[in-house]
Amino acid sequence: MYYFAYGSCMDAESFSNTVGKENYEVLGAAVLPDYRLAFNLYSETRKGGVADVVMSPGDQVEGVLYRLSPEALPPLDQREGVELGRYRRVYVNVHWQGRVLSAMTYTVVEKLPDEIPPSMEYARLVYNGARQQLSDAYRKKLVREWSEKFGLDDFLKKEDA
């Protein structure tokens, strides 16, 4: 099964700690067209907003495409709060290496109307995953958006260095 990660699961260490090194293969960067990244769910655990993908014609979300073994799904569902009704699995078409593939991803069940700033710790996980796997242009776009929307200017300093 293909899995498209766009938030903290893009971070290699964090993802591996959740599903186990033997339960996945990293395929690399992929693109989800006609969606945008949003932080429209508050997480008590993360102490701030957490990522979601929402339909937005003309936009796109970059993320990491994984191939998962069946053993990866239960811990991944637990991490995403599926049983608690926080996220649910959906299938989306992503672009990867010139191909269109159907991949599973997670989306927030009850989206808040306004975005919530992510905690610096959570934003770092997303940023680290973007730095490890995604295009420079997309990473810089995230940094600009986080600065404008949430005042998270710490990442601007890293980008300018």
N, C-alpha and C positions, 0 to 999 in steps of 0.2 A: 504494500500500500504506500502511496505517495502522501507525504505530509508537508504542507506549506506553513512555515513558521515566519511570523512577522514581528513578534515582540521579544520577550525575554528568552524564548526558546531558541532564538538565533545564536545566543551565547553558547559556545561549544562546551565549556565546563558545566554551566548550569543545566543544559540539556542532557549531557551525559550523566550527571548526577541523578537526574530524574528517571531516565529510561534504561540506563546501563549501556556501557560501551558496545556490548555484543548485540544489541537490539536495533541498531540502525546503521545506515550508510549515508554520509553527506554527499549529495549530488551537486550542490552549489547554488548559486544565485538563480532566482526565478522572479518573474514579474506577474502580478495580478492586475490586469487592466480594469479600468472603470471602477476602482475603489480608492479610498484614501484611508490613511491611518488616523485613528481618533482615540482619545482617552476618555471613554464615556461610562466607565464603571469604577466605583471606589472600592479599593481593596484594603480591608483592615490589616491584613498580613503585610502588604506592601506599603501601607501608610500613604496612599495617594491613588491617582488614577492609573488604570492599567489599559493596555492596548486592545484595540478592536479594529476590524476593517468594516467600513460602511460604503455602500454604493455611492459613487460619485463619477458620473460620466466624464471621460476625458482625463481623469487622474489615473495614477497607478501606484501600487505598493510593491516595493521590492522586498523579497524575503529569501529564506533559505529553504531549499527543497531537500527533503530527506526521504529515503526509502526505509520504512519501518517493518519490523517483524511483528507478528501478532502480540508478542509478549510486551511490546512497548505501549500498547494502548491503555491497559488499566492504570499504570502509574501516570500516564499523560492525562487521561481523563480526570484523575484525582487532582493533579496539579492545577488543571483548568477549572475545577469546581463543577464538573458536569452533574454529579449527583446532587449538588446543592442548587442547581438551576442557574448558575452564574454564566456559564458558557455552554454552547451546544456545538456538536460537530455539524459541519456543512461541507458540501463538495463544490469546488470552484475550478475553473479552467485557468491554468497558469501557463505562461510561456517560458520554456526552458530549452536552451540550445537549439532554437529554431523550430521547436515542436510545441504543440499545445497538448497539455496533459491534464487529466482530471486528478485533483489532489484534495485530500481532506484538510480542513483547517477548522479553527474554532471562531465563533462569533458570540458576542455578548447577547444574552437573552433579553434582558430589560435595560435597554440603552437609556442613559440619562440625557436630557435635552442639551445640557451644557457640558463641555469638556472639563475635566478635573486635572490639575497639574500632577504629573507623576512625581514620586519622591526621587531625590537625587540618586539613591541606590538603584531603584528600578530603571531610571533613565540610563544609568551607566551600563546595566545589563543589555538593554536594547542597543545602545551606542556601541558597546563592545562587539555584539553580534554583527552590527552593520559594518564596523571597521574590519572585522575578520572576513566577511563574505561578500558584502555588497559594493556597488559602484561608489566611487568618490563623490560623484554628483548627487546621488541619492542621500548619502551620509550628510553632505553639506546642506542639502535641503532640509533634512530633519533638524539639524542644528539651528538653522535659521528659524524654522517654525517654532521650535522649543523656546528659543530666545524671545521671539515676538509674542507668542501665546502665553508662555508660562514664566518668563524671566529667568530661564535656566541658562545663564550666560557662561557658566563654567566650561561648557563644551566649545563655545566660541574661542576661548583661549587656547584649547587643545588644537583646534582646527587652524588657528593663526600661527601656531608655533612651528 
